[in-house]
Amino acid sequence: MKLAVASLALLFSATSAFQVGRPVATSRSSTSLSVKTGETTSAAEKVQQLFKDKPAENEAFDKLVKKNFPGAISNKELATRVVDLLGEKKFDPSNTLLCTSLCADELARVLEDEFVDIYGNNFNLGGLSGFPFAGNTGWGAMSAHVPDDGYCLVIHGPHVGISKEGVIGKVERSGIALVDNCCGSAIAASNYLKGITDGGANITPKLQQFSDFQQGAVQELILPFGKRLARAEDRMRELPYALYDSQEVLVTDIVNTGKGSIKKGLALLGGIQINTSPDTLDYFHPLRFDYYDENGNLVENMLPYLR
């Protein structure tokens, strides 16, 4: 844990170079940004429209995914349950800003785009492997864009592929014959870490190399999980969960630092994106679904309702 804290400190120290002149928002501020103002179609109706043209559920593949990732649900199930729960708290397309911290990979856009189709504009905090590299400055800017008397839905987490044959860490991509790595950034970081734990490589911090800053940070932030991954029955299956645990430290710190800027309410959904081939539904393993009130108090754990 000391190493994790040290890694986080290095990351925030390095990113502070980008924050000159951009104070973090610590109080509620007004904005004129439109988030589907005047929207009349309900979020629930949008979910129905959205998944009408999506692939039908494949029962055999659904069992395969859930065998490898117990607790996972399809994106359709996720969107339906999230919208129903948040609807009870008055979240709707006209008063909600979507904020995501997901990987730069185009496959991570599937989940993001689905929720954009429901709630509208999206503020992106994320970078490689889904880490919130926009940090406190990004959160402060995002908070100012939430509609007055409105809400924010934050979705964050790493992603992992699973092929039609059930190979974890691989996935079919549209227009590409090769069954490709997913997540490439995560696998590269895992290989870097394995080289260190196996004694074949030295720790070489790359935070100062801005041409590949994010990957260097991912590699440093996964260092505390070397033994955990080495002992895992399936390293590729365990990898996204290790990344999630590292990311949650950052996300929690960012939220706690900036929660004074919450307007009406904040919903924080964290978990593992599970990307599949283009002709099957994607999945999500929810690991956190918290609700904060307008005073920044964590008032409800909504995760049981997604299981």
C-alpha positions in Angstrom: 0.0 0.0 0.0 2.9 2.3 0.7 4.1 1.7 -2.9 0.6 2.5 -4.2 0.5 5.8 -2.3 4.0 6.6 -3.6 2.9 5.9 -7.1 -0.2 8.1 -6.8 1.9 10.9 -5.4 4.3 10.7 -8.3 1.4 10.8 -10.7 -0.3 13.8 -9.2 3.1 15.6 -8.9 3.8 15.1 -12.5 0.3 16.1 -13.7 0.5 19.3 -11.7 2.5 20.7 -14.5 -0.6 20.8 -16.6 -2.7 22.6 -13.9 -1.2 26.0 -13.8 -3.8 28.7 -13.9 -6.7 26.2 -13.6 -8.0 26.2 -10.1 -10.0 23.2 -8.9 -13.7 24.0 -8.5 -14.6 23.6 -4.9 -18.1 25.2 -4.9 -21.1 25.1 -7.1 -20.9 27.3 -10.1 -23.4 28.2 -12.8 -23.1 27.1 -16.4 -24.9 27.7 -19.7 -24.0 24.4 -21.2 -27.0 22.7 -22.7 -27.5 19.0 -21.7 -30.5 18.1 -24.0 -32.5 21.0 -22.6 -36.2 20.6 -23.3 -35.8 16.8 -23.9 -39.2 15.1 -23.8 -38.2 11.5 -24.5 -37.7 9.7 -21.2 -34.4 7.9 -20.4 -36.3 4.6 -20.2 -37.8 5.1 -23.7 -34.3 5.9 -25.0 -33.0 2.6 -23.6 -35.7 0.7 -25.4 -34.9 2.6 -28.7 -31.2 2.2 -28.2 -31.1 -1.6 -27.9 -33.9 -2.3 -30.5 -31.2 -2.6 -33.2 -28.5 -4.2 -31.1 -27.6 -7.9 -31.4 -30.0 -10.3 -29.6 -28.7 -12.0 -26.5 -26.8 -15.1 -27.3 -27.6 -17.6 -24.5 -24.6 -19.8 -24.9 -22.2 -16.8 -25.0 -24.0 -15.2 -22.1 -23.2 -18.2 -20.0 -19.6 -18.2 -21.2 -19.1 -14.6 -20.1 -20.8 -15.0 -16.8 -18.8 -18.2 -16.1 -15.6 -16.2 -16.5 -16.9 -13.0 -14.9 -19.5 -13.9 -12.2 -21.6 -10.8 -11.5 -21.4 -9.4 -15.1 -24.5 -8.3 -16.8 -25.1 -7.2 -20.4 -24.9 -3.5 -21.3 -28.7 -3.7 -22.0 -29.4 -5.0 -18.5 -27.0 -2.4 -17.0 -28.6 0.6 -18.9 -32.1 -0.6 -18.0 -31.4 -0.9 -14.3 -29.2 2.2 -14.0 -31.9 4.4 -15.7 -34.7 2.9 -13.6 -32.7 3.6 -10.3 -31.6 7.1 -11.3 -35.1 7.9 -12.6 -36.3 7.5 -9.0 -33.9 10.2 -8.0 -35.0 12.5 -10.8 -32.1 12.0 -13.2 -33.3 12.5 -16.8 -31.7 13.6 -20.1 -32.6 17.2 -19.6 -30.8 17.7 -16.2 -28.0 15.1 -16.2 -24.4 15.4 -17.4 -22.6 12.1 -18.2 -18.9 11.9 -17.1 -16.7 9.0 -18.0 -13.3 7.7 -17.2 -12.8 4.8 -19.7 -9.9 3.6 -21.8 -8.9 5.4 -25.1 -9.6 2.2 -27.0 -12.5 2.5 -29.5 -14.1 -0.6 -27.9 -14.5 1.4 -24.7 -16.7 3.8 -26.7 -19.5 1.2 -27.0 -20.6 1.6 -23.3 -19.9 5.3 -23.4 -21.9 5.9 -26.6 -24.8 3.9 -25.2 -25.1 6.2 -22.2 -24.5 9.3 -24.4 -27.5 8.2 -26.4 -29.5 8.1 -23.2 -28.3 11.2 -21.3 -26.6 13.4 -23.9 -23.3 15.2 -23.7 -20.3 13.5 -22.1 -17.3 14.9 -20.2 -14.2 12.6 -20.6 -11.9 12.2 -17.6 -10.2 9.1 -18.8 -7.2 7.8 -20.7 -5.3 4.6 -21.2 -6.7 1.6 -19.3 -9.5 3.9 -18.0 -7.4 5.9 -15.4 -8.8 9.4 -14.7 -5.8 11.3 -16.1 -7.8 14.5 -16.3 -7.5 14.5 -12.5 -8.8 17.2 -10.1 -8.6 19.9 -12.8 -10.8 17.9 -15.1 -13.3 17.2 -12.3 -13.5 20.9 -11.5 -14.2 21.8 -15.1 -16.8 19.0 -15.4 -18.6 20.0 -12.3 -19.1 23.5 -13.7 -20.8 22.0 -16.7 -23.5 20.1 -14.8 -26.9 21.9 -15.3 -28.0 24.2 -12.5 -30.0 22.1 -10.1 -28.9 19.1 -12.1 -27.2 15.8 -11.7 -24.0 14.0 -12.8 -23.6 10.3 -13.7 -19.9 9.2 -13.5 -19.0 5.8 -15.1 -15.4 4.6 -14.7 -13.3 1.4 -15.0 -10.9 -0.6 -17.1 -11.9 -3.0 -19.8 -11.1 -6.5 -21.0 -11.9 -8.5 -24.1 -13.3 -12.0 -24.3 -13.3 -13.8 -27.7 -16.1 -16.0 -29.1 -14.0 -19.0 -28.0 -13.8 -17.6 -24.4 -10.2 -16.4 -24.5 -9.8 -13.6 -22.0 -7.6 -10.7 -23.1 -8.5 -11.2 -26.8 -11.4 -9.9 -28.9 -12.7 -9.7 -32.4 -12.7 -6.2 -33.9 -14.8 -4.9 -36.8 -12.9 -5.1 -40.1 -9.8 -6.8 -38.6 -9.1 -10.5 -39.2 -6.7 -10.7 -36.2 -8.2 -11.5 -32.9 -6.6 -8.7 -31.1 -5.4 -7.9 -27.5 -7.8 -6.1 -25.3 -6.9 -4.1 -23.3 -3.5 -3.5 -25.0 -2.4 -0.9 -22.5 -3.2 -3.1 -19.6 -1.5 -6.2 -21.1 1.6 -4.1 -21.8 1.6 -2.9 -18.2 1.1 -6.5 -17.0 4.1 -7.7 -19.1 6.2 -4.9 -17.7 5.3 -5.9 -14.2 5.9 -9.6 -14.9 9.4 -8.7 -16.1 10.1 -7.1 -12.8 8.5 -9.8 -10.5 10.3 -12.5 -12.5 13.6 -10.8 -12.1 14.2 -10.1 -15.7 13.7 -6.3 -15.7 14.3 -3.2 -13.6 11.8 -0.6 -12.5 12.2 2.3 -14.8 9.8 5.1 -14.0 8.6 6.8 -17.2 6.4 9.5 -15.7 8.8 12.2 -17.0 8.6 10.9 -20.6 5.6 12.9 -21.9 5.6 11.2 -25.3 4.2 8.1 -23.5 3.2 9.6 -20.2 -0.1 7.7 -19.7 1.4 4.3 -20.3 4.3 5.0 -18.0 1.7 6.0 -15.3 -0.3 2.8 -15.9 2.8 0.7 -15.4 3.8 2.5 -12.2 0.2 2.3 -10.8 0.0 -1.4 -11.3 3.3 -2.2 -9.5 1.6 -2.9 -6.1 -0.3 -5.8 -7.6 2.7 -7.9 -8.8 2.2 -10.7 -6.3 -1.5 -10.8 -6.8 -1.2 -11.2 -10.5 1.6 -13.7 -10.2 -0.5 -15.9 -8.0 -3.7 -15.5 -10.1 -5.2 -18.7 -11.6 -5.8 -16.6 -14.8 -3.6 -13.5 -15.0 -5.7 -12.0 -17.9 -8.9 -12.4 -15.9 -7.4 -10.9 -12.7 -5.7 -8.0 -14.5 -8.8 -5.7 -15.0 -9.7 -6.2 -11.3 -6.2 -5.2 -10.2 -6.5 -2.1 -12.4 -9.9 -1.3 -11.0 -8.6 -1.4 -7.5 -5.8 1.0 -8.4 -8.2 3.3 -10.3 -10.7 3.4 -7.4 -8.0 5.0 -5.2 -7.6 7.8 -7.7 -11.3 8.2 -8.4 -12.2 8.3 -4.7 -9.6 10.9 -4.0 -10.8 13.1 -7.0 -14.4 12.8 -5.9 -13.6 13.6 -2.2 -11.5 16.6 -3.2 -14.2 18.0 -5.5 -17.4 16.9 -4.0 -18.1 20.4 -2.8 -19.0 21.2 -6.4 -21.8 18.6 -6.6 -25.0 20.4 -7.5 -28.2 18.3 -7.0 -26.7 14.9 -6.8 -23.9 12.6 -8.1 -24.1 8.9 -9.1 -20.8 7.0 -9.3 -20.8 3.8 -11.2 -17.6 1.8 -11.3 -16.7 -1.7 -12.7 -15.2 -3.7 -15.5 -16.2 -3.3 -19.1 -16.2 -6.6 -20.9 -15.8 -6.2 -24.7 -17.0 -8.8 -27.1 -17.2 -9.4 -30.8 -19.3 -6.9 -33.0 -22.2 -9.4 -33.2 -22.7 -9.9 -29.5 -23.7 -7.6 -26.7 -21.0 -6.1 -24.5 -21.0 -6.7 -20.7 -20.2 -4.9 -17.5 -19.3 -6.1 -14.1 -20.5 -3.5 -11.7 -18.3 -3.1 -8.6 -19.5 0.2 -7.2 -22.7 2.3 -7.6 -22.8 5.1 -5.0 -25.1 8.1 -4.7 -23.9 11.4 -3.2 -26.4 14.1 -2.2 -26.1 17.8 -2.9 -23.9 18.3 0.2 -21.4 15.7 -1.0 -22.5 13.1 1.5 -22.4 9.4 0.4 -26.0 8.5 1.2 -26.7 5.3 -0.6 -25.0 2.2 -1.9 -27.1 1.2 -5.0 -24.9 -1.7 -6.1 -27.2 -4.5 -4.8 -29.8 -3.3 -7.2 -27.5 -4.1 -10.2 -26.9 -7.7 -9.1 
